[in-house]
Amino acid sequence: MKVLGVTGGTGTGKTVVCRILKDEGGKIIDADKITRKLQEPGEVVYDEIRDHFGPGITAPDGTIDRRKLGSIIFTDRAERAALNKIVHARVAQEIKRRVAAYRDAGNIPFCVLDVPIPIEEGFFDTADCVWAVIANNDIRISRLIKRMGITEREAEERIAAQLSNREYEDIADVAILNESTVDDLVKLVKFELKRFLA
C-alpha cells in the first residue's frame, strides 16, 4: 500500500482534493477529524487544552469552542505553538496506527494523509510522496469568507498564520494548483494520482 501525504493552507481546496482521491479508491486519514476527536471531553488533549487556555475556552455544552480557540491561535504565535505541542504527538500516533491497520488489511491500494500542518512524525516520515495544494491568496480569502462567514481581515490572519504557498511548494514533491474549475482539478488530481501509483 502506498501512502500519499496531502497538505496545504486554509482555502486552497485541500479537502476537495482529498474528496477526489477518496472517489478514486483512497482511504482518507483526516488529521483535523482526529484532532476534533482528541479534543472531546474525557480525552487527555481536551484536559490539556483547558488547563492551558483556561475554562473560558469551552462552549456552554462543555466542548472546546473551536471558533474561540481559532481566534486565539491565529493571532498569537506562542499560543499556536502551545496548542500544536499539546496536539501533534497524539495526532501523529493515531495517524500511524491507522496507516498500519490499512496496511494489515492488505487490499487497499493507497491511503491519503490529509494534514493541514505538515509535521515530521506521522506525515513526512510516513508518506511516500507529498502533495501541496496551493492557490493565490485572493482566491483563498474569498473562499474563506464564503465558507466560514468571517471578515476579510480574519481570513487574511488565518492565511498569514500558516506557511506561504512557496513554503508549501518547497516541502512537497508535487504542487497541485487549484485556481480553476472543479473539473480541471479532478483532471489534475487523476493525472498526478496515476503517476503516484505507477
N, C-alpha and C positions, 0 to 999 in steps of 0.2 A: 504494500500500500504506500502510495506517495502522499506527502504532506505539503500542502500549499499554504503559505502564510499570506494573508491579505491585510494590509494596513492602509491608513490614510486619515487625513484630518476630517473634522466635522464638516458636513456639507459637500463632501467630494463625491458621494454616491457609493461608498464602500458597501453599504448594506444592499444596494441594488445589485452590485457585482456579485456579492455572496448569494443573493437570491437566484441569480442566473446560474451560478455554479451548483447550487442545490438542484435546480431543474436539470442540470447535466449529470446528476448522479452523485454529487459530492455530499459527504456528511459534514455539516457545519458545526464547529465548536465556537460559540459566540462568547467572547470574553466579557462583554457587557452583561449578558444574561447571567453568567457565572457570578459576576460581581454583585448584581442585584440579589441573587440568591444568598450570597455570603453576607449581605447587609440586612437580612431579615432578622427580626427579633429572635433571640435564642441562639444566634450564631456568634462565634467569637469575634468576628470582624465587626459586627453590629456593636458589641460592647466596647471594643477598642475605639470605634469612631465616636461613640457617645462620650467615652472617657476623655478623648482628645478635644472634641469640638463643643462639648457641653450638652446638657439635656435640651437646650433650645434648638438643637439640630433635628429634633424629632417632630413629626406631624402630630395632630391631635389623636390619631389612631395608634400612635406608638412607633410607627415605621420611620425610617430615615426620610426626612424631607429632601428629596433629590434636587429640587429647584433651589432651596436654601443652601444646600451643600455646594451646588454648582456655582451660585453667586459668590461664594467664598473662594473656592479653589480656582476659579477662572480669573480672579483679580489679585490673588495673593500666592506668589510662587512658593513661599515657605510652607504655607498650608497645603498647597497642592503636593509638594514633596512629602509632607507628613502623611497625607491620605494614601499616596502611592506606596509608601513604606508599609502601611498597615495592610493594604490590599494585594499588592503584586505577588508576593511569595505564595500566598494561598491560591490565588488565581492560577499561577504557573503550575502548582501541584495538581490542581483539578484538570487543567488542560492536558498535562502529561498522562494523567490517569485515563482520560477519555481517549486519547490517541492510542494508548496501549490496549484498551478494550476494543476499539475498532480494528486494530491490527490483529488481535486474537480472534476476532470474528472471521477473518480470513476471506471474506467475499466482497470487500469494499475496495473499489479501485483507487479512490483518493479521499482525503478529508481536508477540510479548509479551516485554518485558524483565523477567525475574524477578530482582529486585535487592533483597537484604535491607537493604543500606545505601544510601540514596538519595544518589548523588553527582551533582555538576553535569555533568561531562563524561561522556558515554556513557549518561546517564539523562535528566536534566531537559532537556538540550539536544537530545535525540534523540526523546523520547516526545511524541506528540501529546496524550496525556491520561495522568494518573497516578491509579491506584487505590491506596489504602492499605487493607490487610486488618487489621482490629482485633478484639480480644476482651478481655474483662476478665482481669485478672492471675490470679485464682484458677483460671479455666479454663485459661489458658496454663500455669500451674505444673503442674497435674495432667496436661496433655498432655505436657509435657517430661519429667516423672518417668516416665510410662508409655513414651514413645518412646525416651528416652535412658538410662533406668536410673540417673538421677542423684538426688541428695537434693533435698529441698525448698529448702534453703539455696542449693545450686548453681543450681537453677532460678531462684530469686529474683535471684541475682547476674547471671545471663545476661540476664534481663529488664531489670534495673537498668542494665546496661551499654549498653543501646540507647535509642533515642528512646522517649518515652512514647507511648501511644495518641493523646493530644492533639496531640503534635508531629507524628506521622504524619498525622493528620487535617488539620493546618494546611498541610502541604505538598502535599496531594492535591486532585485535582478531584472525586474520588468516594471515600467511605468505604464499605468492604464489611464489615458487621458479621457475624462468624462465631461466634455463640454458641448456635446451634440445631442442627438435624439437617443432614446432608449434602444431603438432598432440598431443604431450604429454601435452602441455599447455592447449589445448582445453579439453582434458580429465580431467585434474586437475580442471580447472575452472568449468566445468559442475558438477563435483563431489561436489565441495565446494558450488556452487550455490544451488544444491539440498538440502544440509544441511541447508543453509541460509533460504531457502523458506519453509522448513519443519515446 
